[in-house]
């Protein structure tokens, strides 16, 4: 379940990045997910 939720959250964060919103929050969450073993391809 956590994996699926992380996937949906990643897509949501990607939409926020495209709209230019919560960019700092996106980066912080991305770094946290990276340390937690989450996907970090979207940070590239």
SVG drawing of the C-alpha trace seen along z (x, -y; Angstrom):
<svg xmlns="http://www.w3.org/2000/svg" viewBox="-2 -28 21 30">
<polyline fill="none" stroke="black" stroke-width="0.4" points="0.0,0.0 2.8,-2.5 4.4,-1.9 1.2,-2.7 0.6,-5.8 4.1,-7.0 3.6,-6.6 0.4,-8.7 2.1,-11.3 5.1,-11.4 2.7,-12.1 1.0,-14.8 4.3,-16.4 5.3,-16.3 2.1,-18.3 3.0,-20.8 6.5,-21.2 5.1,-21.8 2.8,-24.4 5.7,-26.0 4.0,-25.5 5.6,-24.1 8.9,-23.6 10.9,-23.8 8.5,-21.3 8.9,-19.1 12.6,-19.1 12.4,-18.4 10.0,-15.5 12.2,-14.2 15.3,-14.2 13.4,-12.6 12.0,-9.9 15.6,-9.3 16.8,-8.6 13.8,-6.4 14.6,-4.4 11.8,-6.0 11.9,-6.8 14.1,-9.8 14.1,-9.8 11.8,-12.8 14.5,-14.9 16.8,-14.4"/>
</svg>
